[in-house]
Amino acid sequence: MSGFKRASGVAKKSFSKKRASPSDDEDAPRANKKAKGNEDEESTPFVPTLQEDDEGDAFVGLNAGGKRRVTISDFKKNTLVHIREYYTDDSGKLRPGKKGISLTIDQYNALLAAAPLLESALAKKGINVARPDYDAETEEGAPTSTKVESEDDD
């Protein structure tokens, strides 16, 4: 709206939204931002387990706090895979948040089929990911073991 004039004929003064240069801070040292969450979470590996929510749907938490989940549910005779963040409401119950996606079984299969392509793209960036061991024997509710493949395994 910087090109419009006010009724009095005076143009509105606009301010620059640029950040101040580091020299303007009088050489004060900058404090580093800390990441959200507990620092101990990174040091101990998280082992996902199959659980059941209040509605009886199976889910696996993606982090130790359980705020991110993959849930399997039925909706209008369709089975869906939800990848979603949860929040705690005023009554203390976990509720699904806005952030997330619901995949049909076909979409979930397409995601799993694309996993090797995604892993290779991550490997090019030097990032190793855990690979599930589908041959491992598991009891119901027990986690499937995962291993991180190193470059020496090839």
C-alpha positions in Angstrom: 0.0 0.0 0.0 3.0 2.2 -0.2 1.9 3.9 -3.5 -1.4 5.3 -2.0 -1.9 8.7 -0.5 -3.9 9.4 2.5 -6.8 11.8 2.4 -4.6 14.6 3.6 -2.3 14.1 0.6 0.6 12.8 2.6 2.1 9.5 1.6 2.3 6.9 4.4 5.9 6.4 5.5 7.1 2.8 5.3 9.8 1.3 7.3 12.5 -1.1 6.1 12.0 -4.7 7.3 15.7 -5.5 7.0 17.6 -7.0 9.9 20.2 -4.9 11.6 23.7 -5.9 10.4 26.0 -7.7 12.9 28.1 -4.6 13.2 25.1 -2.7 14.6 25.0 -5.1 17.6 28.2 -3.5 19.1 30.1 -6.8 18.7 27.9 -8.5 21.3 28.2 -12.3 21.1 25.2 -14.0 19.7 23.5 -16.6 21.9 22.9 -20.0 20.1 19.4 -21.2 20.0 18.6 -24.4 21.7 16.5 -27.1 20.1 13.1 -27.8 21.6 12.8 -30.8 23.7 15.0 -32.7 26.1 18.7 -33.2 25.2 18.5 -36.8 26.6 16.1 -37.8 23.9 18.9 -37.7 21.3 21.4 -39.7 23.4 19.0 -42.7 24.0 17.6 -44.4 21.0 13.8 -44.5 20.8 12.3 -48.0 20.3 8.8 -47.8 18.8 6.1 -50.2 20.1 2.6 -51.0 18.9 0.0 -49.6 21.2 -3.8 -49.0 21.3 -5.5 -45.6 21.7 -8.8 -44.8 23.5 -10.8 -45.6 20.3 -9.2 -49.0 20.0 -7.0 -48.1 17.0 -3.5 -49.4 16.7 -0.7 -46.8 16.7 3.0 -46.5 16.9 4.6 -43.4 18.5 7.3 -41.8 16.5 9.0 -40.1 19.5 9.4 -40.6 23.2 6.7 -38.1 24.1 4.1 -39.8 21.9 3.1 -36.5 20.3 3.7 -37.8 16.8 2.0 -41.0 15.8 1.3 -43.4 13.0 -2.3 -44.7 13.6 -4.2 -47.4 11.7 -8.0 -46.7 11.7 -11.1 -47.5 9.8 -13.3 -44.7 8.3 -16.3 -45.3 6.1 -15.3 -48.9 5.4 -11.8 -47.8 4.4 -8.6 -48.5 6.4 -6.4 -45.4 6.7 -2.8 -44.8 7.9 -2.6 -41.5 9.7 0.7 -39.8 10.3 -0.2 -37.0 12.7 0.9 -34.7 15.5 -1.2 -34.8 18.7 -1.7 -32.2 21.4 -3.0 -32.3 25.0 -6.4 -30.5 25.4 -7.6 -28.8 28.6 -8.9 -32.1 30.0 -5.6 -33.8 29.6 -6.6 -36.0 26.7 -4.4 -36.4 23.6 -6.3 -35.1 20.5 -5.2 -35.1 16.9 -3.8 -31.8 15.7 -4.0 -30.1 12.3 -0.6 -31.2 11.2 -0.7 -34.6 9.6 -1.9 -36.7 6.6 -4.2 -39.7 6.1 -3.1 -42.2 3.6 -5.2 -44.9 1.9 -3.6 -48.4 1.7 -2.7 -47.8 -1.9 -0.9 -44.5 -1.0 0.8 -46.2 1.9 2.0 -49.0 -0.4 3.3 -46.3 -2.8 5.2 -44.7 0.1 6.8 -48.0 1.1 7.7 -48.7 -2.6 9.4 -45.3 -2.7 11.4 -45.9 0.5 14.5 -47.3 -1.3 14.6 -44.2 -3.6 14.3 -41.9 -0.5 17.0 -43.9 1.3 19.4 -43.5 -1.7 18.7 -39.8 -1.8 19.5 -39.5 1.9 22.6 -41.7 1.5 23.9 -39.2 -1.1 23.6 -36.6 1.6 25.6 -38.8 4.0 22.6 -39.7 6.1 22.1 -43.3 7.2 18.6 -44.5 8.2 17.4 -47.4 10.1 16.2 -50.3 8.0 13.5 -52.6 9.3 14.3 -56.3 9.7 11.0 -57.8 8.4 12.3 -61.3 9.0 12.7 -60.9 12.7 10.2 -62.9 14.8 8.0 -60.6 16.8 5.2 -61.1 19.3 2.1 -59.0 19.1 2.9 -55.6 20.5 6.7 -56.2 20.3 8.8 -53.9 18.1 10.4 -55.1 14.9 14.1 -54.6 15.2 15.8 -52.1 13.0 19.4 -51.7 12.0 21.3 -48.8 10.5 23.3 -49.9 7.5 26.8 -48.5 7.3 28.8 -48.0 4.2 31.0 -51.0 5.1 28.0 -53.4 4.7 27.9 -53.0 0.9 
